[in-house]
Amino acid sequence: MATTPVKVHGPPLSTAVSRVLACLIEKDVPFQLIPVNMAKGEHKSPDFLKIQPFGQVPAFQDETTSLFESRAICRYICEKYAEKGNKGLYGTNPLAKASIDQWVEAEGQSFNPPSSVLVFQLAFAPRMKLKQDQSLISQNEAKLEKVLEVYEKRLGESRFLAGDEFSLADLSHLPNAHYLVNAADRGELFTSKENVGRWWGEISSRDSWKKVVDMQNQST
């Protein structure tokens, strides 16, 4: 399988792109990262819109297959390349998959909205010379705090979100959490909670994520 590398279109600094890259590295699937210059509007070009109709990143190609939503791409990678790399990344039975899915959904529905606002306001707005909205920052810090209180309780019951093995549920949180801890000076949101702090220390030190961070650093 994977006679030719899959293609990931987009910059590694994108949280959604980095989620897919971490998954590919965990699964030991060969890939080619194709840069997309968003400042020049390359993500809105007709050719790009053929594989990503919303003009966002990532766009993903596996031979004749095209996909465009990072969490769906990760599930696809885990299912198609089930026997490669980290075999338990998306579970090996229906209950394990459901447990992982519910926490991937929690990331997408509960963790991502406030953390994405904070990442943009605290990490990207200064780079883009945009004014930060302090009331928006305060509101979303409070929202994220409530989400992480739920995580604190859960992570007191199990080593990782979906059980005692690292999975897609944990991996999905890495991109936004990384920016909050390392580029937005909001590490205390995680480290002030015993179980969340332990969990973050463990998932962020995985070799797969370190390789993604290296790719991010090389692209700046």
N, C-alpha and C positions, 0 to 999 in steps of 0.2 A: 504494500500500500504506500501511498504518497510517493509515487515515482518522481513527480515533480513537486517542488516546494509550493505550499499554499502561499497566496499573496495577501498581504495586509497593507491597505492603502491608508496612510495617515501619519501624523507626527507622533512619536512616542511620548511627547509631553501631554498629549490628550489623555484624559482619564479613561475614556472608553477604549482608546487604542491600547493603552498600557494594560488594561484588563485582559484583552485578547492575547497580547504578547505573553503575559504571565501564564496564561492557560496553555498556550502552545509550548512554552518552555517546560512546564510541569509535565505535559504529555509527550515531550520529546518528539514533536512533529516539526520537520524542517519547514522553514518559512522564509519568504522574501519580504522585507519591509520596503514599501514604495513610498517615498516622501510625497506629501501633498502640501504645497505652499498655499496656506489658507489666506495669508496676507495679500497674495496676488489673485485670490478668488478661484484657484484651481479646483476647489471642491464644488464650484457652481458650473463648471464647464460641461458641455453636452456629453462628452465621453464619460466623465465621472458620474453624471446623473443617470447614466444607463445602468450602473452597478450600485449607486446609492441615490435613490430617487428623491430623498429629502435634502441632498446636498450637504451631508454631515459626514463625520468620520467616526468609526472606521468603515471602509468598504472591504469586503473579504471575498476572495475567489479561491475555489478549490476545483481546478480543472474547469468544468462547465457550470459549476455551482456558484451562485453569487448570494451573499447574505450581507445585512447591514446593521443589525442591532447587537451590541457587544455581548449581552448576556445570552442571547439566542445563539450567537456564534460560538460562545464557550460551550454551551450544551451540545451543539453539533460536533465540535471537535472531540469532546469526551465520548460521544456516542459512536462516531465514525471510527475513531482511533482508540477504541476501548482497550485494546491489548497492548498499547504503547505506553511508555512512561508511567506516571502515577495512575495505576489502574482504578484506585478507589476515589478519584477526584470527584466523580459524579455518582458515587454509590455503585453497588453491585447487586442490589435487589430493590423491589418496588418501595419498601418502607424507607430504605436509605435514601433513595432518589427523592421521595416525597419530603423527607426531613430536610434534605439539602435545598429542594425547591422552595420550601416555605421560608427559609432564611435568605435565599437569593431574592425572593419577593419582598421580604422585610427590608433588605438592603435597597432594592429599587423603589419601594413605596414609602418607607419610613426614614431610612438613613440617608439615602441619596438626595432628596429634596433640600433639607436644611444644610447638609454638608456641601452640596454643590454651590449653593448661594455663598457660603462662607469661603469656599475655595476661590470662587471668582472675586469676591469682594476683597479678600485678604491677600491672595497670592497673585492673581492675574491683573486686577484693576491697577495696582501700582506699576506693574510692568508696562501696561497699556496707557499709562498717564491719565487714568480715569479717576474721578472723585469717588471715594468710598462712602457708602450710605451707612452711617453708624446705627440708625434705628433698625435697618434691615439686618445688620450684623447681630445686634442684641436679640432681636426676635428669633433669629435662626440658631443662635447659640442656645437659647432656652429650649427650643424645639429639639435640638440634637442632644441636649443634656437629658431630656426625658427618654429619648430613644436609648441612650447609653445606660440609663438606669435599668431598663428592661434587659439589656445585654449583660449588665453586671450580675443580675440574678441568674440568668441563663448560664453564664460562664462560671458561676459557682456550682452548677450542677454537672457540667461537662467541660472537658478540656477545650473543645472547639464548639462552634455554634450548632452544628448538626450532629454532634456526637464526639467521640474521642479520637477521630482522625481528621486531619486537615482536609478541607473539601472546597468545592466551588463556592460554597456559602461564605467561607472566610476570604478566599481569594478575591471575591467581588468587592470587598470592602477596602482592599489595599490602595487603589489609586487615590480616592478622596482622602482617606485617613493619612496617607503619606504626605500629601500637600498640607493638611492641617497641622501635622506634627512638625514637618521640616521646612515649610515655606511660609506658614501663616502664624507661627508662634502660638499655636493652640494645643500643644502637646498635653497640657494638664487636663484637657477634656478626657483624655484616655488614661494618662498615668495617675490621675488622682483617684481612680477606681481600681481597687486591688485586682479584681479578676479581669477587667477590661485591659488594664495595664500589662498583666501577664500575657494575655492573649495577643495584644498588639506586639509585644516584644518578640513573641514566638513567630507569628505569621510574617512580620516584616523582616525577619532575619533569614527567611528561606532563600536558598540559592537562586531560585527562579526570579524572585522579586529583586534581589540584588542585581541580577543581570539586566532587568528592565530599568532599574535606576541608573545603571551604567550607560545604557542606551540613551536615557533622557539627558544625562550629563554630557554625553558626547554630542548631542544635537543642539546644545545651547551655545 
